[in-house]
Amino acid sequence: MIEEFVGRGYYWVMRVLIVGCGYVGVALGAELVKQGHEVLGMRRSAEGETELSAVGIKPVVADVTKPEELAQLPGPFDWVVNCVSSTKGGVEEYRAVYLQGTRNLVEWLAASPTPPKKFVYTSSTSVYGQTDGSPVKESSPTEPASETSRVLVETERVLVEAAQQRKFPAVILRVAGIYGPERGHLFLQYLKNEAKIEGQGERIINMVHRDDLVTAIVTALKSGRAGEVYNVVDDEPIAQIHFLRWLSETLGKWMPPFAAEGEGTGRKRGITNKKVQNRKLKMEMGCQFKYPNFRKGYTAEIQRLDQAGKLDFKPEPRE
Ligand SMILES: NC(=O)c1ccc[n+]([C@@H]2O[C@H](COP(=O)([O-])OP(=O)(O)OC[C@H]3O[C@@H](n4cnc5c(N)ncnc54)[C@H](OP(=O)(O)O)[C@@H]3O)[C@@H](O)[C@H]2O)c1
């Protein structure tokens, strides 16, 4: 940590490590660089170095599942963000990347003479297994049916224990479905005519725009409380059918067909239905969202695609 004098005052330059510097990590790194911090972004290969360097992130190569590679990283770090992703692997990959990866990080960072001042982990709202459409907050039970989500519950526990044992202050963010430039699972399926309305389409979907997630991570680095959990989701969880209807009306494109529950997604187990609440994030940390609902966020994305000439779907005829 270095104190620098800029303009009319001093500010602290943090040395930040982003573990798993992908879709969210690059946007986060770019924001932290803009705020004057020194940012290192970690991936398993050097392939993405140009993308990272272009926004001022220093690329480093290491695999979170390999402790010997973590030990080679040029620490110490003031802030560490773990936003590594198993890139949709199965339960074994989840165990290796999330659970063992986090254990490796805890062991490595706690052994440092200067452990991080803050550690933020991007967990998932999939840890809530509720299926009745009820509102859930951070204190709600986390008993998911799916094995991969149970791995995330275990991973969170490792970090809460690290915080309780005062190894370093770890903060957990439970992140909803991320969308933004070029992302958004159901939206992209819809554009490709691959979306299905599950059952009656009543299942609630919880979303957050990537840029608001970046804001939440930066806020948690600055003022998140050790061992605490915060949901990161927009203000308006929405039934799948209402989301699709809005897209249909906005784009002038047919509604997708109906399908049996789970058929549209390929998921047989672990289909949840809940309204994730963001009150704690807003009340405790004063986090403000640029895209408080999907209409704001997807309007921006649709305009971006349109301007780039990428909104080239053809209206399909109906029998
Ligand atoms: N997508 C969602 O809707 C969603 C919802 C809730 C929570 N989250 C969480 O949000 C976080 C950010 O997601 P994202 O969309 O930014 O993921 P992403 O784009 O897939 O990026 C993940 C990054 O991790 C790197 N990586 C993968 N395995 C690694 C390993 N073993 N060691 C080091 N780096 C590794 C990948 O690069 P290489 O492959 O080059 O190593 C990639 O750059 C993740 O923690 C994810 O679980 C996502």
PDBQT file of the ligand as one rigid body, heavy atoms in Angstrom, charges set to zero:
ROOT
HETATM    1  N1  LIG A 401     -22.096 -16.105 -14.681  1.00  0.00    +0.000 N 
HETATM    2  C1  LIG A 401     -22.986 -15.911 -13.728  1.00  0.00    +0.000 C 
HETATM    3  O1  LIG A 401     -24.174 -15.654 -14.005  1.00  0.00    +0.000 OA
HETATM    4  C2  LIG A 401     -22.570 -15.988 -12.264  1.00  0.00    +0.000 A 
HETATM    5  C3  LIG A 401     -23.543 -16.002 -11.268  1.00  0.00    +0.000 A 
HETATM    6  C4  LIG A 401     -23.149 -16.027  -9.942  1.00  0.00    +0.000 A 
HETATM    7  C5  LIG A 401     -21.795 -15.999  -9.620  1.00  0.00    +0.000 A 
HETATM    8  N2  LIG A 401     -20.849 -15.999 -10.606  1.00  0.00    +0.000 N 
HETATM    9  C6  LIG A 401     -19.434 -15.945 -10.230  1.00  0.00    +0.000 C 
HETATM   10  O2  LIG A 401     -18.919 -14.706 -10.687  1.00  0.00    +0.000 OA
HETATM   11  C7  LIG A 401     -17.507 -14.823 -10.875  1.00  0.00    +0.000 C 
HETATM   12  C8  LIG A 401     -17.082 -14.176 -12.173  1.00  0.00    +0.000 C 
HETATM   13  O3  LIG A 401     -17.610 -14.896 -13.258  1.00  0.00    +0.000 OA
HETATM   14  P1  LIG A 401     -17.147 -14.575 -14.755  1.00  0.00    +0.000 P 
HETATM   15  O4  LIG A 401     -18.378 -14.572 -15.573  1.00  0.00    +0.000 OA
HETATM   16  O5  LIG A 401     -16.267 -13.379 -14.770  1.00  0.00    +0.000 OA
HETATM   17  O6  LIG A 401     -16.284 -15.868 -15.116  1.00  0.00    +0.000 OA
HETATM   18  P2  LIG A 401     -15.375 -16.093 -16.415  1.00  0.00    +0.000 P 
HETATM   19  O7  LIG A 401     -15.609 -15.052 -17.436  1.00  0.00    +0.000 OA
HETATM   20  O8  LIG A 401     -15.538 -17.524 -16.786  1.00  0.00    +0.000 OA
HETATM   21  O9  LIG A 401     -13.915 -15.846 -15.856  1.00  0.00    +0.000 OA
HETATM   22  C9  LIG A 401     -13.282 -16.741 -15.009  1.00  0.00    +0.000 C 
HETATM   23  C10 LIG A 401     -11.793 -16.605 -15.170  1.00  0.00    +0.000 C 
HETATM   24  O10 LIG A 401     -11.167 -17.573 -14.323  1.00  0.00    +0.000 OA
HETATM   25  C11 LIG A 401     -10.025 -18.086 -14.993  1.00  0.00    +0.000 C 
HETATM   26  N3  LIG A 401      -9.781 -19.416 -14.445  1.00  0.00    +0.000 N 
HETATM   27  C12 LIG A 401     -10.529 -20.536 -14.603  1.00  0.00    +0.000 A 
HETATM   28  N4  LIG A 401      -9.996 -21.551 -13.903  1.00  0.00    +0.000 NA
HETATM   29  C13 LIG A 401      -8.893 -21.054 -13.276  1.00  0.00    +0.000 A 
HETATM   30  C14 LIG A 401      -7.936 -21.618 -12.408  1.00  0.00    +0.000 A 
HETATM   31  N5  LIG A 401      -7.987 -22.904 -12.052  1.00  0.00    +0.000 N 
HETATM   32  N6  LIG A 401      -6.947 -20.818 -11.934  1.00  0.00    +0.000 NA
HETATM   33  C15 LIG A 401      -6.887 -19.521 -12.306  1.00  0.00    +0.000 A 
HETATM   34  N7  LIG A 401      -7.763 -18.922 -13.119  1.00  0.00    +0.000 NA
HETATM   35  C16 LIG A 401      -8.756 -19.687 -13.617  1.00  0.00    +0.000 A 
HETATM   36  C17 LIG A 401     -10.427 -18.103 -16.463  1.00  0.00    +0.000 C 
HETATM   37  O11 LIG A 401      -9.306 -17.947 -17.317  1.00  0.00    +0.000 OA
HETATM   38  P3  LIG A 401      -8.475 -19.200 -17.883  1.00  0.00    +0.000 P 
HETATM   39  O12 LIG A 401      -9.487 -20.207 -18.353  1.00  0.00    +0.000 OA
HETATM   40  O13 LIG A 401      -7.642 -18.595 -18.959  1.00  0.00    +0.000 OA
HETATM   41  O14 LIG A 401      -7.661 -19.692 -16.725  1.00  0.00    +0.000 OA
HETATM   42  C18 LIG A 401     -11.296 -16.852 -16.575  1.00  0.00    +0.000 C 
HETATM   43  O15 LIG A 401     -10.525 -15.754 -16.955  1.00  0.00    +0.000 OA
HETATM   44  C19 LIG A 401     -17.182 -16.299 -10.752  1.00  0.00    +0.000 C 
HETATM   45  O16 LIG A 401     -16.679 -16.546  -9.445  1.00  0.00    +0.000 OA
HETATM   46  C20 LIG A 401     -18.525 -16.977 -10.914  1.00  0.00    +0.000 C 
HETATM   47  O17 LIG A 401     -18.571 -18.216 -10.257  1.00  0.00    +0.000 OA
HETATM   48  C21 LIG A 401     -21.207 -15.993 -11.920  1.00  0.00    +0.000 A 
ENDROOT
TORSDOF 0
